[in-house]
Amino acid sequence: MDPPQGSSPMAFAATTALFFLAALLLLLWKWLPLVSAKRISNLPPAVPGLPLIGNLHQLKEKKPHQTFARWAETYGPIYSIRTGASSVVVLNSTALAKEALVTRFSSISTRKLSKALTLLTSNKAMVATSDYGDFHRMVKRFILSSVLGSNAQMRHRGLRDTLIENVLGYLRAQIKDEPLRAVNLRPGFQMELFSLALKEAVGRSLESIFVEELGSEISKREMFNILVVDPMMGAIDVDWRDFFPYLRWVPNNGLEKRITQVLERKMAVTRALINEQRRRIASGEPIDCYLDFLLSEGDALSEEQLTSLVWEVIIEASDTTMVTTEWAMYELAKNEEIQERLYEEIKEVCGSEKLSEEHLPQLPYLSAVFHETLRGHSPVPIIPLRYVHEDTQLGGYHILSGTEIAINLYACNMDGREWEMPEKWNPSRFLDEGSKSIDLRRTMSFGGGKRACAGSLQAMLITCAAVGRFIQEFQWRLKEGQEGDTDTVQLTGVKLQPLQAYITPRCLVA
């Protein structure tokens, strides 16, 4: 074949090579699954896709948990999809989730992170994102001993009480001069959670701090945006090269610049907070915080790991608890009968006393409200991807080594075979068995097995105590037009529009 007129032999050769490469890739994409199917016939059903890109074009709305749930209606609770070069098995039932997280844990225990998450977590230098092994076991012991375990929660009880009293003060101030104005719970509760996180992480909540690397004084609100909001949005930013590893050499300058800026700013602010508290520690001031505990471990951690672990406590305490509490108050403000049933339970148990954490075991309906909110509004709709490092079985199907596992909590908790009328928010479903204890794994919102969420106790204590006090002190009613406002921010459980509600003080408690 001769090159076309006007075309150089070198350009023609390059074009021809690209054509044959594309044809070879198309052939491999069609042929390899057939070879695997012949070799192993008991594979999960596959959702049909396109050559090379697989099913990526069907996931462009950035809410894959909803798409996965729809596919489960056609292909069953377990199926496979292709995301470029990767094969992903999607699990859409609680039984399959428990099997993957507990029974098959030894084969599915490592994390599969995007490039953005790998950078933001300093290559998995955190409890939540680290691969299961010596480092994970060590840092999980650290965070439980100092921050999230039962003994640590007892030591930090005063911090949680202060948080709730401050949020109630914020709500009272909102209606003091304008009692008929709708209040926005999010700003006040958000910043109080951030204050709690700072106290637990570095021993002190600062109103501002000078960050030498940024050359400026950073306010508390700016700290929150840099340490919580920006990394959360960066974590869900999609880099198409994650789906085509063989094309990583192709630049994606816009995304790379954004992630690098987010990473540099959050590391700079975290280091400034750490250095500030190091100076206090050096001066002999007694500090009971995570940083102090980590520093006492000597050389067990690098400086980068230390910084990432301190940041982890800040971002995780500031986000998911806010999501759950805001959705709980949205549903209670929307459902007057359920709200009044909860209020009557609180009155019966607490009388004229302020609800406290000691009352929580005696308030089964409040606990049911918490768990029904986790079911209907999971803070994390899809558990971060796991990686299968050896052939295993799930749901009776053979799962090949190298496969990624996506556990779709949204679909698990909206499964009509598991839950009656799952689209309806109904706390009573958790009391049907007549037991005052609730199985934490029933909704799988805290994961399961050896990698179960370390923060489940703190999340439960803060959310239940806060919701209980909010209902004890105020009657809540949604602002007009909010009844159907249930949209979320992309692949998160964050309510897209903040809760707006009218609140009316009830009879004062002692």
N, C-alpha and C positions, 0 to 999 in steps of 0.2 A: 504494500500500500504506500503510495507516494503522498507526501505532505501537500495540503491544499496550496494553491497559488497565494503568495503573500505571507505565508507562514514559515517561520524558521524551522529547520529540522529539530532543534532542541525543544522549541515550544510544542511541536507536534508530538515528539516523544514523551514529553511530560504529560500532555493531555491524554495520550494513549495509555500511559501507565496508570493515571488516575481512573480512567474508564475501566481498565481491567481490575484495579483494586476494588472499585465499587461493585463490580460484578462478582468478585471473589467473596466480598463481605456479604452480599445478598445470598450467594450460594451457601455460605457457612451458616448464615442466620436460618435458612430453610432446612439445611441438612443436619446440623448438630442436634436440634431437638428430636428429629426422627431417629437418629442413632441412639440418643439417650432413652427414648421411649421403647425402642426395640430391646435395649440392654436391660432396662428396668421398666416394666409395664405399669407398676402400681404407683404412679406419680399423681399429685393432685391435679384436678382439672385446670386447664389453662384458659384465661380470658383472651380471646382473639385480639391480635394487635397488628401493627404495620411492620414491614421490614425495617431493621436497624433501630428504629426508635421504640418499638414495642408498643406499650400502652401509654406512653408519656403524653400523647396528644389528648388523651381522655382525662387527664388530671390537671388541666390547665387552670381550673377555677380556684386552685389553692386551698380547697377543702377536701382533700382526698378521703378523709374519714367518711364523708357522706357518700362519695362515689363508691368506696369499698362496700359500704352497707347495701347500696343498691345492687351491686354485683353479687353479693351474698344471696340475694333473693333468687338469682338465676343459677349460679354455679355452686351454691352451698356454702357452709361456714368456713371452708378451707379451699383455697384455690391459689394458683400462681399467676403472676403477671411479669412482664418484662419492662424494665426501665432502662432503656439503652442496652448497655453491656451486662447489666445485672439481672439476676432472677430473684424475685421476691415472692415468698409465700405469705399470704395474708390470712390472719386468723380472726374470725368474727364471732366467736362464741366464748362464754366464760369457761366452759369445760376445756376447750382447746387452749385458752390462755393459761389456765392452771397447769395443763400438761406441759406446755412449753416452759413456763417459769419455774415449775417445781420438779415434775417427773423427769423431764429431759434436760434439766439444767446443765448437767455436765457436758452436754453436746452443744448447748446454745447459751453460753455464758459471757461471750464477748460482745462489745459494742461496735456498731458500724456507724461512724460519724461522717457528716458532710465535711467538706474542706473548711467551711465557715466555723462549724462547731469545733473542729479539731484545733483551729487557731484560737478561738475564744476560750477553750478549756485548757490551753497550754498542753495540747496533745494528751488529753484525758487525765490531767492531773487533778481530778476531783473525785469525790465519792460517787456521785451519781453517774459519771461518764466513764470511769476507769474500768478496764477489763478486770474480770474476777481473777484474783491472784494475791500475792503477798502484799502488794501496795494497797489494793482495795481493802483487804482485811484490816491492815494497819490504820488507814485513814478513817475507815468506818468506826473502828474502835475509838479513835480520837474524837470524832464528832459526837458519838453517843456518850462518851465519858464526860465531855465538857459542855455540850450544848443540848442534845436532843434526847438523851436517855432519861429514864424516870428519876434518877437522883439529881441530874442536872436540871430537870424541869422543876423539881422541888426547890432548888436553890434560886431559880429564876422566877419563882411565883410572883414576887413583888413587881417585876417588870411587866408581867401580863396584866396584873390588876391595874397598874398605872395606865397602861395602854387603853384599857376599856373605859376607865374614868375619864381620860382625856378625850376619847372619841365622843362620849356622852356629853362632855362639856362643849365640844365642837357643835354637836347637834342642837343643844339648848341655845347656843349663841346664834345659830342660823335662824331660829324662829323667835328670838327675843323681841326684836323690833318689827318683824314681819311674820306674825304667826300663821298667815295664810299662804306663805310662799313655799313652793316645793323645794325640798332640800336635796342636795347631792351628797350621798354618803361617801363616795370614793375618795375625794381629796383628803379629807380629815383622817379617814381610816388608813389610807395608803401611807401617809406620812408618819402616822403613829407606828405602823408595822415596820417602816423603814428605821425609825428610831430604835425600836426593840431589836431589830437585826443588827444595827450598829453597836448597841450595848452588849449584845451577846458576842459579837465578833471581835470588837476592839475595846470594849469596856466603857464606851462613852458615845453619846449622840451629840455631834457637833453641829452648830448652826451654819458654820462655814469653815473652810480650811484653805490655806494657801498651798497650791500645787506647783512646786518649783518647775517641774518638767513642762507645765502648760503656761507658766509665767503669770498666773493670775489667782485671785481669790475666788473660790468656788462656793456658791451658796448651797444650802441643804437640798433645795429643789433641783439644782443643777447636778449635785452629787447623785440624786435619785435617778435622774435621766441618764447620766453617764454609766452608772453601775447596774441599773435595772432595765430601764425602758430600751435604751439603744442596743444592749446585748441581746435582749429578748427578740427584738425585731431583726437583728443581724442573724440570729440563730435560725430563723425561718426563711431567710433570704435564699433563693434557689440559684445555684451555680450549675448551669447545664453540663459543665465538664465533669461533675460528680457522676453523671450517668454514662459518660464516655471517657474512661480513664486513658485510653490510647490517644485522646486529643487534648490532654492536659497542657501540652506545649502551646496550644492556641491561647493567646491572651484574652482575658476578660477584665479589662482595665477598670471599668466603672465599679464592678462589684468588689474587685480586689482593693481598690482605694477605700471604699466604704468600710469594709471589714477591718482593714488595717487601721483606719482612723478610730473605729470603735474600740478595737483591741488596745491601741496605744493609750487612749484616753482612760479606759477603765483600769488598765494596769497602773497608769500614772497616779490616778486618784486613790486606788487601793494602796499603793506603796506610800503615798503621803499619809494616809490614815495609819498605816502600820508604823511608820517612822515617828509620827506624833505620839503614839502609845508606847513605843520603845523609849522615848524620852521620859515619859511618865514612870514607866517601870524602872528605868535607871535612876530616877530620883528617889526611889524607895516607896512610891505611892502604891498601896495594895490594890491590885486589879484582878477581878475574877472574870476572865473572858477567854474566848477561844484562842486568841493570839498568844496570851500568856501561857496557856497550856501547850500550844504548839512549840513555842520557843523553849519550853522546859524539856522538850524531847531531843534537844541538842542537834546533832548533825543528821538526824533521820530524814530531813527534808531539804531539798535545794531551795534557794530563794524564790525561784519561779513557782515551785510547788507550794511553798508557804503562802505566797501571794494569791494563788488560785484557790487554795482551800479557804482562806479568809473571805475572798470574794464570794465563794459558793454559799456560805452561811448568809451573806447579805442578800444575794439575789433570790435564793430559794425561800427565805423567810418573808420576803417582801411581796411575793407574787401569788403563789397558788392559794394561800389563805385568803387573800383579798378576793380572788376570783370566786371561791366557794361562798364566802360570807355575802358578797354582793348578790349572787344568784339566789341564795336562801332568802334574803330580804325582799328581793324582787318577787319571788313566788309567794311569800307570806303577805306582801302588800297587795298582791293580785287576788289572793284567795282568803276572803274575810273569815269564812267558817274555820278553815285550818288555823289561821292566826289566832282566833278566839279560843279554839280548843287548846292550843299551846299556852295561851295566857292563863286559862283556867288551871292547867296542870301546874304552871309556875306558882299561881296563887295558892293552890292546895299544898304544895310542898314548902314554899318559902314564906308564906304568910306575909307579914309586913317587913320581913328581912330582905335585904338586897340579895339577889341570886349570886352565889359564889361557886367556885369549882367544887366545893364539898357537896353541893346540891346535885351535881350532874348525874351521879349514879342513880338518883331517885327520879330522874326526869326522862323516862323512856321515849316519850313522844318528841322531846327536843332532840334526842339522839337519832330518832327516825327521820326528823326533818333534815338533819345533817347528812345522813346516808342517802336519803332520797335526792338531795341536791347533788351529791357526788354522782349518783346514777344518771340523773337527767342532764347535768351540766358538768361533765368531767373536766377538770382543769387541764388535763393532758389527754386529748382525744385519741392520740396514737402514741404508744410507748416508743421511745427512741429505738431505732432498729437494732436487733440482735443479729449475730453472725453465726451460722452453723459451721463449726470447724471439724466435724466428722459426720459421716452418714448417720441418720437417725430416723425415727418414726414419729409422726404426728397424725392423730385422727385416723390411724390405720393406713396412712400413706407413707411412702418412702420419701425422705427429704435428703437431697444430695448435699454433700459437703460443698461449701462455697455459696450456698443459698443465703439470702437475707430473710429475716423474719419480721413482719410487721404485725403487731398486736393491736387491733382496732377496738379500743375500749368503747368508743361511741357505739359501734355495732353490737358489742357484747351487752351493753346496757339498754339498747333499744330493740333487743331480740324478743319478738312476740312469743317465741317458744319458751323463753325463760321468765318473762315478765308479762303479766296481764295488763293490757292497754298501756304499753310502755310510753306512749306519747303523753300520757296524763301524769302530772306531778301529784303523787299520792303517798305521803309519808306513812300512812296506815299499812301499806304493803309490808313494811318491815316489822309490824307488830302482829301479823297474822298467826304466827306460831305461838303467840302468847308468852314469849320469852322476853326478859328485860335485857338480855345480852344479844348483840348483833355481830354476825360473822363479818369481820373486816374484809375478808376476801370475796364476799358475795358480789361486790361491784368491781373488784380488782383495781380500784382507783389508787391503792397504795402498792400495787404490784403484788408479788408473792415470792415465797422461797427465800433463798439466801440473799437476794438482791431487793427484798422488800424495802419500801421507802423508810428511811431512818427518821423522817420528820412527821410520821403519822400521829404520834402522841401530841406533839405541840400543835399541829394543825387542828386536831380535834378539840383540844382544850380551849384554844383561842376562839375558834369559830363557834363552838357551842356556848361558851360563856358570853361571848359578844352578842350572838343572836338572842340568847335568853334575856340579857339585860336590855337590849333594844326593844324587845317586845314587852318586857315588864314595865318599862318606863313610858313607852309611846305606843299609840295606835297608828298603824301605817296604812296609807292608801296611795295607790299609784297615781301619778299625774296623768291627765287625760292624754290618750294617744300612745301610751306605753304598753298597753295590754299585750300586743303581739310583737313587741320589740325584743326578739330573741336571737338576733344575728350576733356573730362572734368575729373577732379579728383573725382572719385567715386560719392557719392551722394552730389555733390556740382555743382555750375555753374562755378567754377574756371577753366580757360583754362589750359589743361594739359601741353602744351608746350607754353612758353611765346611768345608773338608776336615779330616777327623779321621783320623789314621793312626798306627799303631805304627811306630816306627823303631828299628832295631837297628844299632849301630855296626859298620862293616866294619873290616878291618885298616887301621891308621893309615897314611897316606901321609906322605912326607917334607915 
